[in-house]
Amino acid sequence: MKAGVYSIKNKVDKKCYIGMSVNLSNRLRNHKWKLNNNKHENIHLQNSWNKYEEDNFDFEILETVDKKEIDTLPE
């Protein structure tokens, strides 16, 4: 399981959502499901997705780390 930082970028207006997760594959899958079902908690991202549609977005993993590295970080 990989943890890290990811982006969801609108190819049209160039706006970008940045997030991080301890499980990148699950988190990105969850984002896409919520966006496709009009249930995303970020209303700006959801509105943009509804307006420009899925083909105009790039999901990109910006950096990965082992989950154990995150577990050792101070709070």
HELIX and SHEET records of a PDB file:
HELIX    1   1 LEU A   24  ASN A   36  1                                  13    
HELIX    2   2 ILE A   43  TYR A   52  1                                  10    
HELIX    3   3 GLU A   54  ASN A   56  5                                   3    
HELIX    4   4 LYS A   67  ASP A   71  1                                   5    
SHEET    1   A 3 CYS A  16  SER A  21  0                                        
SHEET    2   A 3 LYS A   2  ASN A  10 -1                                        
SHEET    3   A 3 PHE A  57  ASP A  66 -1                                        
END                                                                             
